[in-house]
Amino acid sequence: MEILDINGAKIYKYSVGPSSYLLNPFEGATLINWNVALADGDVRDVIYWPENQPLSGADPMPVLGGMFLMFPFSGGSFVDGKEGSWIAPDGKRRPMRKHGYANSGKFEKVFASDTDIKLRYVPEGEALEAYPFDYNFEVFYKFGELAFSCELVLTNNGSERIPWGAGMHPFFAMPWAKGTTRKDYRLVHDAKKAHYILKDGSIVPADGSKNCFADTEIQNRLHTHFKSGVVKVGTKNGEEEITIRINGGARPDPAITLVTWSASETEPYFCVEPWMSLPNSAAKPAHYVEPNSTKSFSVDFSLM
């Protein structure tokens, strides 16, 4: 593992076999980039990062790239049809920013080696008001030759149970094979239900049958009720795939959600995002951590 100073940001570079990973450990615990050196000498970006963009910053989502983390809740939180707040267990209306606060928050190192790192979130400012619990939120990355894993761990140190609905927001470079476009790529999954979210936070049914990344129906779609925790993103011929395994790949909780999103039809990426639950889960939490207990959410990303 190398420590790089890039435009004032302290970046950790992990090189494992043909894979290189860039991580901003102390600002958002954000994975900036994952690329793989190919046999022909080319380099393939798997996790996309736009060129000449800042590697650090205080904005919650300064760059459309990398893989940022969502905590305590993924997506927007709504009260009376308006986004930006939630009703906490104490009955108070509290702020809650879209995708939470960890993605632009401060982290401290717990430990690091040449292939893995554990980081602990240090909430500040509005994050303390928004989520007023006694807890530790930690992130554990493990980097391999053609795969990496990310585990989000919440420990409840208090006397009341804590709701949460964390997630990961990876930007996969697409297309990645020469001479292809989005129409040459598809999503493979076994979700039984699909949804869209409206501007007031309402969740409505969607057609989940069209899974080509050029299909407009896949844009901003929410997939739930999976038979297994294994999802594949790849070329239609099946020769090149990214495999996503949620919580080891076993049949997940029905609330587990996969979001497919891109800012436009011409972006050089498509996001396939594992979430613990649907947007607005703060209004009706699907997951809690009991007092003096720990829960986790883990995802493996692999080219194998």
VMD Tcl script that draws the C-alpha trace (Angstrom):
set ca {
  {0.00 0.00 0.00}
  {1.28 3.45 -0.97}
  {0.26 6.78 0.52}
  {-0.04 9.48 -2.14}
  {-0.58 13.22 -1.81}
  {-2.73 14.23 -4.78}
  {-3.83 17.86 -4.88}
  {-3.86 18.01 -1.10}
  {-5.78 14.76 -0.61}
  {-4.15 11.84 1.21}
  {-4.92 8.87 -1.03}
  {-4.11 5.24 -0.32}
  {-3.15 3.15 -3.35}
  {-3.54 -0.62 -3.12}
  {-1.86 -2.74 -5.82}
  {-2.86 -6.41 -5.76}
  {-1.94 -8.48 -8.81}
  {-3.33 -6.72 -11.91}
  {-5.68 -4.52 -9.86}
  {-5.04 -1.03 -8.54}
  {-7.38 0.68 -6.08}
  {-7.39 4.33 -5.02}
  {-9.07 5.11 -1.71}
  {-9.69 8.40 0.09}
  {-9.78 6.92 3.60}
  {-10.27 10.05 5.67}
  {-12.88 11.91 3.61}
  {-15.95 9.75 3.17}
  {-13.98 6.48 3.07}
  {-14.60 6.75 -0.68}
  {-13.18 4.27 -3.18}
  {-12.02 6.61 -5.93}
  {-11.09 4.10 -8.64}
  {-10.54 0.43 -9.40}
  {-8.65 -0.44 -12.56}
  {-7.19 -3.64 -13.96}
  {-4.10 -4.06 -16.15}
  {-4.99 -6.28 -19.11}
  {-2.75 -8.80 -20.88}
  {-2.53 -6.62 -24.01}
  {-1.13 -3.70 -22.01}
  {-4.37 -1.72 -21.81}
  {-5.88 -0.65 -18.50}
  {-9.60 -1.14 -17.83}
  {-11.43 1.08 -15.38}
  {-13.98 -0.96 -13.42}
  {-14.94 1.78 -10.93}
  {-15.09 4.99 -12.95}
  {-13.63 8.34 -11.92}
  {-13.79 11.35 -14.29}
  {-10.46 12.86 -15.25}
  {-9.25 16.12 -13.68}
  {-11.83 16.02 -10.89}
  {-10.97 16.83 -7.26}
  {-10.23 13.85 -5.03}
  {-11.50 15.59 -1.91}
  {-14.11 18.13 -0.93}
  {-16.83 18.94 1.56}
  {-19.83 18.50 -0.76}
  {-21.92 15.37 -0.14}
  {-21.46 14.18 -3.73}
  {-18.85 16.41 -5.37}
  {-18.07 14.05 -8.26}
  {-20.17 11.53 -10.19}
  {-17.69 8.71 -9.87}
  {-15.99 6.27 -7.55}
  {-17.97 4.40 -4.91}
  {-19.29 6.45 -2.04}
  {-21.02 5.14 1.06}
  {-24.51 5.97 2.29}
  {-25.18 6.13 6.04}
  {-27.34 6.18 8.08}
  {-29.93 5.90 5.29}
  {-29.68 5.43 1.52}
  {-31.66 7.70 -0.77}
  {-33.94 10.50 0.30}
  {-35.90 10.81 3.55}
  {-39.34 12.41 3.50}
  {-41.85 13.86 5.96}
  {-45.27 14.94 4.61}
  {-44.02 14.52 1.05}
  {-41.02 16.83 1.48}
  {-37.46 15.59 1.33}
  {-34.75 16.37 3.88}
  {-35.96 15.18 7.27}
  {-37.25 12.22 9.25}
  {-39.13 11.50 12.47}
  {-36.63 9.94 14.85}
  {-37.63 7.34 17.48}
  {-37.84 10.13 20.09}
  {-40.66 11.68 18.04}
  {-38.65 14.71 16.96}
  {-38.40 15.85 13.37}
  {-34.72 15.87 12.53}
  {-32.74 16.73 9.39}
  {-31.65 13.87 7.14}
  {-29.67 14.63 4.01}
  {-30.12 12.47 0.91}
  {-27.77 9.48 1.20}
  {-26.88 10.54 4.75}
  {-23.72 12.19 6.05}
  {-20.88 9.66 5.96}
  {-20.12 10.24 2.26}
  {-18.64 13.66 3.06}
  {-17.74 12.91 6.66}
  {-14.51 12.43 8.54}
  {-13.11 8.94 9.11}
  {-10.22 7.72 11.24}
  {-8.06 4.67 10.66}
  {-8.56 1.64 12.89}
  {-5.98 -0.49 11.08}
  {-4.49 -0.95 7.63}
  {-2.35 -3.53 5.81}
  {-1.21 -4.07 2.24}
  {-4.58 -5.60 1.29}
  {-7.19 -4.26 3.71}
  {-8.23 -1.32 5.89}
  {-10.81 -0.59 8.57}
  {-12.08 2.96 9.10}
  {-14.34 4.51 11.74}
  {-16.75 7.35 11.05}
  {-16.44 10.51 13.18}
  {-19.81 12.32 12.97}
  {-19.80 16.10 13.25}
  {-22.15 19.06 12.92}
  {-25.58 18.32 11.48}
  {-24.84 14.58 11.46}
  {-24.95 14.59 15.28}
  {-28.32 16.31 15.32}
  {-29.73 14.14 12.53}
  {-28.74 10.79 14.05}
  {-28.43 11.29 17.82}
  {-27.38 7.83 18.94}
  {-24.42 6.31 20.75}
  {-22.82 4.18 18.06}
  {-19.74 3.23 16.05}
  {-20.02 3.03 12.28}
  {-17.06 1.28 10.65}
  {-16.09 0.40 7.10}
  {-13.89 -2.57 6.24}
  {-12.37 -2.82 2.75}
  {-10.48 -5.92 1.60}
  {-8.71 -5.76 -1.79}
  {-7.86 -8.74 -3.99}
  {-6.39 -9.46 -7.41}
  {-9.70 -9.33 -9.30}
  {-12.15 -8.52 -6.52}
  {-12.75 -6.40 -3.45}
  {-15.21 -6.46 -0.58}
  {-16.76 -3.70 1.49}
  {-18.44 -4.31 4.84}
  {-20.43 -1.66 6.71}
  {-20.65 -2.36 10.45}
  {-22.90 -0.57 12.98}
  {-22.39 -1.13 16.70}
  {-25.03 0.14 19.10}
  {-23.42 1.32 22.33}
  {-26.63 2.76 23.78}
  {-29.77 1.56 25.51}
  {-32.27 1.95 22.64}
  {-32.40 0.18 19.31}
  {-31.05 2.10 16.30}
  {-32.67 2.13 12.84}
  {-30.44 2.17 9.78}
  {-30.50 1.56 6.03}
  {-26.97 1.99 4.68}
  {-25.73 1.31 1.16}
  {-23.00 1.61 -1.48}
  {-23.07 3.74 -4.63}
  {-20.53 2.40 -7.18}
  {-20.13 4.02 -10.61}
  {-19.19 1.20 -13.02}
  {-17.40 2.30 -16.18}
  {-19.64 1.47 -19.16}
  {-19.06 0.61 -21.91}
  {-15.72 -1.03 -21.22}
  {-15.20 -3.24 -24.29}
  {-14.01 -1.61 -27.50}
  {-16.70 -1.00 -30.11}
  {-19.62 -1.47 -27.68}
  {-22.35 0.79 -26.35}
  {-24.85 0.48 -23.51}
  {-27.14 -1.66 -25.67}
  {-24.48 -4.40 -25.52}
  {-24.70 -4.69 -21.70}
  {-27.31 -6.18 -19.45}
  {-28.20 -6.74 -15.80}
  {-28.78 -10.31 -14.59}
  {-30.76 -10.71 -11.36}
  {-33.61 -12.68 -9.80}
  {-35.51 -9.88 -8.05}
  {-39.26 -10.57 -7.95}
  {-40.32 -6.93 -7.56}
  {-39.35 -3.60 -9.11}
  {-40.28 -0.04 -8.18}
  {-39.78 3.65 -8.87}
  {-39.71 6.47 -6.34}
  {-41.74 9.64 -6.94}
  {-40.75 13.18 -5.96}
  {-42.82 13.01 -2.77}
  {-41.14 9.79 -1.63}
  {-43.94 7.47 -2.73}
  {-42.90 4.05 -4.02}
  {-44.80 2.74 -7.07}
  {-44.54 -0.52 -9.07}
  {-42.27 -0.74 -12.12}
  {-41.68 -3.16 -14.97}
  {-38.64 -5.17 -13.97}
  {-38.42 -7.33 -17.07}
  {-36.25 -5.09 -19.26}
  {-32.62 -5.29 -18.18}
  {-30.56 -3.95 -21.07}
  {-28.69 -0.85 -19.90}
  {-29.98 1.00 -22.96}
  {-33.62 0.43 -21.86}
  {-35.16 3.58 -20.40}
  {-37.14 1.45 -17.92}
  {-33.96 0.48 -16.05}
  {-33.16 4.11 -15.24}
  {-33.62 4.90 -11.51}
  {-35.30 1.54 -10.91}
  {-35.42 -0.17 -7.52}
  {-35.21 -3.99 -7.37}
  {-36.28 -5.96 -4.27}
  {-37.32 -9.44 -3.04}
  {-34.35 -11.31 -4.47}
  {-34.20 -15.10 -4.58}
  {-30.43 -14.88 -4.16}
  {-27.90 -12.19 -3.33}
  {-26.00 -12.59 -6.61}
  {-26.26 -9.97 -9.37}
  {-24.25 -9.72 -12.59}
  {-23.43 -6.71 -14.77}
  {-21.87 -7.47 -18.12}
  {-21.88 -7.94 -21.84}
  {-24.85 -9.75 -23.35}
  {-22.65 -12.62 -24.52}
  {-21.65 -13.27 -20.91}
  {-17.93 -13.11 -21.66}
  {-17.15 -10.17 -19.37}
  {-19.09 -9.70 -16.15}
  {-18.94 -7.92 -12.82}
  {-20.43 -10.11 -10.10}
  {-22.01 -8.48 -7.06}
  {-22.63 -10.70 -4.03}
  {-24.71 -9.19 -1.27}
  {-24.09 -10.62 2.20}
  {-22.22 -13.57 0.71}
  {-24.74 -14.29 -2.05}
  {-27.33 -16.14 0.05}
  {-31.04 -15.32 -0.19}
  {-31.23 -11.79 1.26}
  {-33.80 -10.06 3.41}
  {-36.76 -8.92 1.23}
  {-35.90 -5.28 1.97}
  {-32.48 -5.52 0.29}
  {-32.59 -3.20 -2.72}
  {-30.56 -2.85 -5.90}
  {-30.75 0.56 -7.57}
  {-29.87 1.11 -11.26}
  {-29.14 4.73 -12.10}
  {-27.23 7.08 -14.39}
  {-27.42 10.86 -14.70}
  {-28.14 10.63 -18.43}
  {-28.15 8.26 -21.40}
  {-24.70 9.44 -22.51}
  {-22.69 9.14 -19.29}
  {-19.61 6.83 -19.44}
  {-20.87 4.89 -16.40}
  {-23.90 3.15 -14.95}
  {-24.51 2.79 -11.22}
  {-25.68 -0.55 -9.83}
  {-26.09 0.14 -6.13}
  {-26.63 -2.36 -3.28}
  {-28.79 -0.80 -0.54}
  {-30.07 -2.31 2.68}
  {-33.59 -1.06 1.95}
  {-35.74 1.13 -0.28}
  {-35.44 4.94 -0.25}
  {-37.26 6.68 2.60}
  {-36.54 3.73 4.87}
  {-36.18 6.22 7.73}
  {-39.99 6.53 7.69}
  {-40.46 2.79 8.15}
  {-37.12 1.17 9.01}
  {-36.53 -2.38 7.87}
  {-33.33 -2.83 9.89}
  {-32.43 -2.12 13.52}
  {-29.44 -2.74 15.76}
  {-30.45 -3.68 19.29}
  {-28.65 -2.23 22.35}
  {-25.12 -3.55 22.88}
  {-25.25 -5.37 19.55}
  {-23.56 -5.18 16.15}
  {-24.98 -5.67 12.65}
  {-23.29 -5.54 9.26}
  {-23.99 -5.23 5.54}
  {-21.38 -6.60 3.17}
  {-20.92 -6.67 -0.59}
  {-18.31 -8.44 -2.75}
  {-17.47 -7.03 -6.20}
  {-15.66 -9.45 -8.49}
  {-14.50 -9.96 -12.07}
  {-14.32 -13.72 -11.52}
}
mol new
graphics top color blue
foreach p $ca { graphics top sphere $p radius 0.5 }
foreach p [lrange $ca 0 end-1] q [lrange $ca 1 end] { graphics top cylinder $p $q radius 0.2 }
display resetview
